[in-house]
């Protein structure tokens, strides 16, 4: 559900903007000076231009990446039961299909980071779009389980590029809007999950899992077609000495947002010190914070994706009781239940925003984890369709809110020079949690519902305790 920006942009303070206009026939845009010495950085220019039409278009394009990522994750919950009916695969094999996707994401993260740093965010994202569409279509015609497992691993490899879309997005955002725009991306994630369920409701009964896999690549196909209109990061150009290209991008932002272009000489933003490394996260002053955050990210991904998979396991188990002699996967009523449960992510995100403003992120995360523990305990015994759906609705909305709060909280805790490597480390642990959870939600759940839900309850309780010991509180979205 939620993958992290491996390279969050450094926060540079905006300079003072003097309302001085220069009229010249050689300039297409009016210009204003930003500093007394007539120099400015990319971030200062972006702060001066504000959030406007350029960012609306960028949000929609980047949102398609997040939607496609979410859809590829959501389809995993439908794929397992379908494969059982077609190829009679075991629960362990079903879990492996999910795990291999996250393994591919973990292994490819460094590759995509280096590629985007060398050739640009736009080039990396365009290649990602082409590869993911290709692997998704090939997955839909896989002739055997072994082929499907390999191709889903390649899908995971491609999805490992999604954090680069966040990097590109963050490098275009005014400083004061970054926290709010993270929430916007969370909404695109939830929208993607809901769209996948609607697509499954329409496509699965007629074309099965193969048709669903192929059509799930639709948002990313749209992104790939539109990618030529995607702007390369001005900060990337500036860092690599292409100030002329960076200025053209900034002029485009100013024109789209109906603002004045800045006058003066463009200077590179301060980069985090290259001497700062992964080892710095475990320094005496930070090691406790780092260990706690690693566990929180692992627990959040473990519980989020676990609940996604548990939902379908409970629905399919109910169908097996009604049709013990048939291989039954999903019925129309199940897809409707799944849609309502998935929609819970929207109120979960919005409620988290309100609670964070009142109590701060730490207290919000603790309270939400305790609520999640109660929901997982309740799922041990609830039997009726209504009670199961309501409990899953609350649990899914709660864990979505938890992930959002942790996503925003983590960069605020680390020093600016360590934010990139700090978030990257947390991302690795989140993927590890996602790799482990299928063996609880699908394998253990098949033999003991009580043991599986107890596992999620224990992890949630430990996460709430870990959050209490985090060093400081932060309030609001900055």
N, C-alpha and C positions, 0 to 999 in steps of 0.2 A: 504494500500500500504505500508506503511512504518511503522514498529514497532520498538521500541527502545530497546537498550541494557539496561536492568534493573540494570546490575552490571558491568559498564565499568571498565576495569582493571586500577589499579593505575599505573601511569607513573613513572618508576624508572630510574634514570640516569645510563647509562652503565658505567662500570668501564673501566680503561685503560687496554688494552690487551697487554701483553708482549709476543713477539714471541719466547717463550721458549718451546721446545719440550722435552718430556720425552719418551724414548724408553724402553719398558719393555715387557717381554713375557707374563706377566699376563694381559696386557691390549689389548683389541681388537681394540681400537681407540687410535690415538695419542691424547695427552692432552696438553693444554697450560694453563698457569696460567693467571688469570684475575686481581687479586689484590695483593699487596705486602703481605697481611696477608693470602693469599690463601683461601679466601672465596668469594663466588659469590651468586647472587640471580637468580631465574628463569628468570626474565626479562633481566638481564645482559647476561645470557647464550643465550637466544633467540635473543637478539640484536647481539651477536657475531656470531651466526649461519647465520644470514641474511635471506632473502626471497629466498626460493629454491623449489626443487621438492616436499618436504613435504608439503609446503604451497599451491602448485598447486593442489595436491590431496585433501587437506583439503578444499580449496576454492570450488572445484567441489562438494564435499559432502554437505557442508553447503549451497552451491548454490541451491541444490535440495530442501532443506527446504524452502528457500526463494521463489523458483519457485512454490512449492505446496501452500504456503501461498497466493501468488499472484493469482494463478489459482482459489483457493477457493473464493477469493474476486471478481475476474472477472466473475465467473459463476453466481454470484448474479444478475448481470444485465440482464442475459438471462433468469433466473429462473422466475422472476415476470410475464412477459407476457405469458410464457408457462403455468404457474399455472392458469392464468385467463382463458385460453382456455380449460384446463382440468377440473378444479374444480370451475370455475367462481368466484374466490376470488376477493374481493374488492381491491382497491388501498391501503387502510390502511393495509389490511392483507398482501399484497405484500411487503410493507415497513417493516412490522413487521418481516418478514423472514430475511431481511438484518439486522435489528436492533438487533435481538436476537443473531446473530453470534457475533457481537461486544460486546454485554452484556456478553456472555459466555467468551470472551477473557478477558474482564475487571475483571470479578469475579475470573478467574483462575490464574491470573498473580502471586499473592502472593503464591498460592499453588505450582506452578511450580518452583518459586524461592526457596522456602524452600526445596522442594524435591531435586533440583539440588545441593543445598548447603549441604544437608545431605548425599545423595547417589551418587552425581557426575553428571556432565553435560551429560556424555555419557548415563548413565542409564535413566535419564529423557528424553533425546531425543529419545532413543529407544522406551520407553513406549509411547511417543507422536506419533511416527510413526505408531505403532500398532493401537493405538486408533483412529487416524485420518483416516487411511485406513478403519477400521471397521465401523466408523460412516458414512463415505462417501458412502460405499456400502449399509449400512442399509437405508440411506437417499434415495438411488435410488429405493428402493422397498417400500417406505412409502405408506401405504394404504389410508391415509387421510391427510388433511391439518394440523390437530393437531399433528399427528405423525411427519410430516415433520418439523414443527416448533420446536418440542422437539429435534429431531435429529440434526437439524442445530444449535441449541443452544449447543449441545454436541460437534459438530464440532468446534464451537467457543471456547469451553472450551479446546479442544485439541490444537487449534492454539495458545492459550495463552502461549504455551511453546516455540514458535519460537524465542522470544528474547534470550532464553538460548543458541540457536545456535550461536547468535552473541557474547554472553559472552564467549563461548568456543573458537570461532574464534579469538576474540580480545586477549585472553590470550595466544595465540600462535603467535601473530604478533610482529615483531620488531617494536619498537616505531616509527621510521621514515616512516613506511609503513602503519600505521593504517588509516590515512585519505584517502589514495589512495584506500585502500581495501574496505572502506565503499562505494566508487564509484563502485567498482567491484560488490558488493552485490546489489546495485541499478540496475545494468545491468541485474543481474539474476532475479530481480523482474520484470523488463520490459520484459525479455525473457519469464517468466512464463505467463504474461498477453497475450503476442502474441501467445504463444503455445496454450493457452486456446481457443483463437479465431479460430486458425487453426483447433483445435480438434472439436470445435463446427461446423465449416464449413463442416467437413467430417462426423461427427457422428450424429449431431442433425437432419438432414433431414431424416435419416433412423431409428434411435433409440430413438429420442426425448430427453427430458431433463433427463430421467432416465438413459439412456445409457451414457449421457454426465457426469452426477454426478459420476457414477461408474468409468469411464475411467479417470476422472480428478485426481484421486488418484494415477495415475501411477508413477509420479516422486517420491512421498513419499514412494511408495512401493519399488522402486529401492533403495532409501535411507535406508529403514528399512532392506532390504536384505544385504546391504553393511555395516550397522552400526557395526557389529562385528570387522571390520577393522578400525573403528574410534578410534583415540587415546583419552584417558581421559586427561584432562587438568593437566599439570605438576604443575601449580600454585595451583590448587585444592588439589592435593596430598601434596604439600609443606605446605599449610595452615593447613592441617589436620594431620600433623606430619608424613606423609608417604614419607620421603625423599628418601628411596630406590626405591620406585615406580616412584617418580618424576625424579630421575636420569636416570632410564631406558627409560622414555619418552624422556628426553633430549638427551640421546645417540641415540635414534631412529631418532630424528630431525637432529642431527649432521651427522649421517650416510646417511640419505636421501639427505641432502643438500651438502654432500661431504665436510664437515668442520671438524675441530678437536674438540674433546670433551674438556671441560674445566677441569683443575686440581684444586683440593682444596675441601673445605667443602661447601656444599649447605646451604644457609641461606634463611629464608622466606622473601619474599618481604614485605615492610611496608604496612600494611592494613590501610584504612581510619579509623579514630577514631570512636569507637562505640558510643561515646558521641554525635556525630553529628546526628541530627534527622531531621525529616520532618519540625519541627518547625523552624529550623535554616534557612530554605529557606525564611521565612518571617521575618527575623531579620531586624532591621532598615537599614542595609547596602545593603540588597539583596531583600527586599520585592518588590520594583518597578520592578527590573529585572525579578523576578519570575512571577509576575502577567502578565507582557508583554509577556514573553515566553509561559506561559500557554495559553494566548489568541492566540498567533501565531500558536501554535501546534493545538489548537482546530480549528482555521480557516483553516489551511492547510488541515487537514483531512476532514473537512466539505466540502471544495471546491473540493478536489481531488476525493473523493468517490461520491460527488454530480455530478461531470462531467462524471464519469463512468456510473452512472445511467441515467443521462440526455441524454447521447448519444443514449442509446437504446430506451428511451422514444420518442425521436425525430424520430428515424428510424421507430418504430412501428406506431407512429402517421401518418407518411407519407403513410404507407401501408394501414392504416384504411381509408384514403381518397381515395385510389385507389380501395379498396375492402370494401365498407361500410357495406355490408350485410354478411360478412364472419369473422370468428375469425382468424385473421392473426397475426402471431408473426414475424418470421424472414424469409427472402428470401436470396438466394445466394448473390445477390447484396448487401444486408445489411451486411452480414458477411464480404464481401470484404471491404466495407466502414469502418466497425468496425476494421478490421485488420490494414488498413492504418492509422486510427486515433490512434490506440494503439501503432503502430510503432513510433509515435512522441515522445515517452518517451526517446528513444535513442538519437536523436539530442537534446532533451531538457536537458538531463543529460550532454552531451558533451559540449553544448554551455554554460551551467552554469559553468563548470570548467574553460573555457576560460575567461568568464566575471568576475568570482570571482578573478582570478589572476590579472585582470586589475583594478577592482574597489573595491574589498573587498566584504565580504558577506552581510553586511548591505545594501549597495547601490544596490547590485544585487537583493536582496529579494524585496526591495522597487520597483525597476524598473519592476521586473517580476510581482509583484502584480498589478501594474498599467496596465501592458499589459493584465493581466487576466481580470481586470475590463472592459477594452475595448472589449475583446472577449465576455464576458457575456452580455454586452449591445447589441453587434451586434447580438447575438443569439435570441434577442427578435423579430427581424424583418426578418432575412434572411429566404428565402423560398426554393431556388433551392437546389438540391442535392449537387452540386459542392460547392456552397458558404457555406452551412452548414458543409460539411465535412472539408473544409479548415479552417473554424473558429474553429471547434472542435479540429482539428489537432494542431493548434497553442495554444489553451487553454490547452489541455492535456499535451503538451510538456512543457509549462510554469509552470504549477502547479507541474509537476514532478521535474523540476529544483528547484522550491521553497522548496519542501520537502527535497530534497537532501542538499541544502545549510543550512537549519535550523537544519537538523540532525547533520551536522558537526559543526555548529556554537555553539550549546547549550553546549556541554561539555567544550568548550574553555572558556566560560563565567564564569562558576562556579569554586570555589576553588577545588583543587584535592579531599579534604575530603568530598565534597558535590556533586561530579559529579554523583555518583550512585543514590542517592535519588533525585537529581535534574532532571535527565533524566527520572526516574521512574514517578515523578509527571507530567512531560510533556506528558509521554506516556498515563497516565490516561485521561488527557484532550483531547488528540488526539482521543482516543476511544470514548469519550463522543461526540466529533464532528461527528465522523463516525456514531454513533447511531442516531443522530438527523437528519442528512442530507437526509435519505430516505423519510422523511415526507415532505420535500421540493421538492426533485427531482422526486418523484413518486406521492404523494398525491396532493400537491399544484400545481405541473406542469400539472396535469390532468384537473384542473379547470381554471388555469390562467398561461399561459406561461410567461407573462410579470411580474407577481408578483414573480414567482419562480426565474427567471433570475435576477430580481432586488435584491432579497435577497442575491444571490451570489455576485453580484456587490457591494452591501453595505458591506458585510463581507470582501471582498477583499480590499476595500478602507480603512476600519478600520484597517485591518491587516498591510497595507502599512504605515499608520500613526503610528501604534504601533511600528513598526520596527525602525522608525526614532528616537524614544526615548530610544532605547536600549543603554546601557552604552558605549560600545566601539566597534571598528571595528577590524576585523581580516582578514588577506589576505592569500590566498592559502590554500592548504590541507596538514596538518601536521600529 
